[in-house]
Amino acid sequence: MALSRSARLGALATAALSFCLIAAAPAPHPGADGVGDPYFPKLGNGGFDVRHYALDLAYEPDTDRLDGRATITARATRHLSSFGLDLQKLTVTRVEVNGRRARFTREGDEIRVTPRESLRENRTFEVSVAYGGVPEPLSGPIVFGSDYGWMKTPDGVFVACEPNAASTWFPGSDHPSDKAAFDIRITAPKGLTAVSNGRLVGTSTKGGHTVAHWRESKPMATYLATATIGKFDVRKGRTPGGTPIYVAVDPALPAGDVDVYDVTAEVTDHWSKVFGPYPFEETGAIVDDLPQAGYSLETQTKPVYSAVRSEGTIVHELAHQWFGDSVTVDKWSDIWLNEGFATYAPWLWNEHKGRASAHESFLAAYDARPAGSPFWQTVVGDPQRDTMFSSAVYQRGAMTLQVLRERIGDKDFFRLLRTWVKQNRYGNVSTADFVRLAERVSGEQLDELFRTWLFTRGKPALG
């Protein structure tokens, strides 16, 4: 059938428009090697936003070998010719993008992936990485001088990754600004229990190995992921308030004075009243036998403890489920928003229990450190990479909150905490965001208060 002259002209115009649109589309470029965090410039990756990790892991304690396949679903935020993934030390054997084999190179702790076809902006893509080796923990001054990451135990492995060790056991965008949902399947020898984030979807045993499938459906920063494996006594149920709870305790540990299950249940319910509804599907704890680690971590839904720790530590780590896990810093320089809030939580807990008021806890911390102490020289609002977990970030951060509470009053202060959690649920935040919200809720100008307590060296005078 022949086209009329007007139809031919219309077809030509449409073709010309399509050509112009194609010609105007930006050319593909490599994604950046990092998100530009001032403390960890190469962590995370530019050009895409991860939506979901599916990790299939097989671990052999006898050799400490890990073999894995990571399937990452992401959305391109620009037209990509290639992109990076963070992965430390482990060997990559194959990469596929959208089901097609892709070229890759290693550049230090970065895997550079070049797909066969460029990835259009705003399009979702899937990358699959097969890898393996013996994960190595990190060490250095950052985390109290201790090793952290993937740490061998007598019967398995203890996994605590803050701030930059998730990429020691799986490839991804290892920065808190890029949160995603997770499915983690862990294959381990029969008789061992593998515990991870979220809820247990199911287990299956075949031959001499058991597969545990865990699912965290809420957005999670990579450093909050765990795949702790060992012999555990597991207790499951619900808190009195109805939140599912899963507590795993290494049977080799002495019982101690703290019932981790009961304290976890009680604290979860209390914070749900003070801060707002519990943000995840399950609460709990993983209590392992690795005392040389010397610390605990607020891994999402189930904090990991390297021994049976105190009630105050449990109170601290569970407060992180709101402050740090659900509401997460956008840059590591704002770490006081995690640690200051979680350190303030035991002051609130002791107040709740009638032991001491938060004001008394504040004065005890303030008076314990003379004006000449190096403690007062840390700039809490920007503590620097190697001192980001210094005691001042914790204690002076908590002091800042008590000073704020006494300035604006209890009604506005607790309304501020609940609004902060609700407004930023599953998101990323900055100190500037908190200051703006505090001023809006209270109706007061508070920049001088925050400048004095977070950004000025020296011991502040009390008014």
Stockholm file with secondary structure:
# STOCKHOLM 1.0

chainA/1-463         MALSRSARLGALATAALSFCLIAAAPAPHPGADGVGDPYFPKLGNGGFDVRHYALDLAYEPDTDRLDGRATITARATRHLSSFGLDLQKLTVTRVEVNGRRARFTREGDEIRVTPRESLRENRTFEVSVAYGGVPEPLSGPIVFGSDYGWMKTPDGVFVACEPNAASTWFPGSDHPSDKAAFDIRITAPKGLTAVSNGRLVGTSTKGGHTVAHWRESKPMATYLATATIGKFDVRKGRTPGGTPIYVAVDPALPAGDVDVYDVTAEVTDHWSKVFGPYPFEETGAIVDDLPQAGYSLETQTKPVYSAVRSEGTIVHELAHQWFGDSVTVDKWSDIWLNEGFATYAPWLWNEHKGRASAHESFLAAYDARPAGSPFWQTVVGDPQRDTMFSSAVYQRGAMTLQVLRERIGDKDFFRLLRTWVKQNRYGNVSTADFVRLAERVSGEQLDELFRTWLFTRGKPALG
#=GR chainA/1-463 SS CCCCHHHHHHHHHHHHHHHHHHHHSCCCEECCSSCCCSSCTTSSCSSEEEEEEEEEEEEETTTTEEEEEEEEEEEESSCEEEEEEECCSCEEEEEEETTEECEEEEETTEEEEECSSCBCTTCEEEEEEEEEECCCCBCSSTTTTCCBEEEEETTEEEEECTTTCGGGTSCBCCSTTSCEEEEEEEEEETTCEEECSSEEEEEEEETTEEEEEEEEEEEECGGGCCCEEECCEEEEEECTTSCEEEEEECTTSCCCSCCHHHHHHHHHHHHHHHTCSCCSSCEEEEECSCGGGCCEECCTTSCEESSCCCHHHHHHHHHTTTBTTTBEESSGGGTHHHHHHHHHHHHHHHHHTTSCCHHHHHHHHHHTSCTTSGGGGSCTTSCCGGGTTCHHHHHHHHHHHHHHHHHHCHHHHHHHHHHHHHHTTTSEECHHHHHHHHHHHHCSCCHHHHHHHHHCCSCCCCC
#=GC SS_cons         CCCCHHHHHHHHHHHHHHHHHHHHSCCCEECCSSCCCSSCTTSSCSSEEEEEEEEEEEEETTTTEEEEEEEEEEEESSCEEEEEEECCSCEEEEEEETTEECEEEEETTEEEEECSSCBCTTCEEEEEEEEEECCCCBCSSTTTTCCBEEEEETTEEEEECTTTCGGGTSCBCCSTTSCEEEEEEEEEETTCEEECSSEEEEEEEETTEEEEEEEEEEEECGGGCCCEEECCEEEEEECTTSCEEEEEECTTSCCCSCCHHHHHHHHHHHHHHHTCSCCSSCEEEEECSCGGGCCEECCTTSCEESSCCCHHHHHHHHHTTTBTTTBEESSGGGTHHHHHHHHHHHHHHHHHTTSCCHHHHHHHHHHTSCTTSGGGGSCTTSCCGGGTTCHHHHHHHHHHHHHHHHHHCHHHHHHHHHHHHHHTTTSEECHHHHHHHHHHHHCSCCHHHHHHHHHCCSCCCCC
//
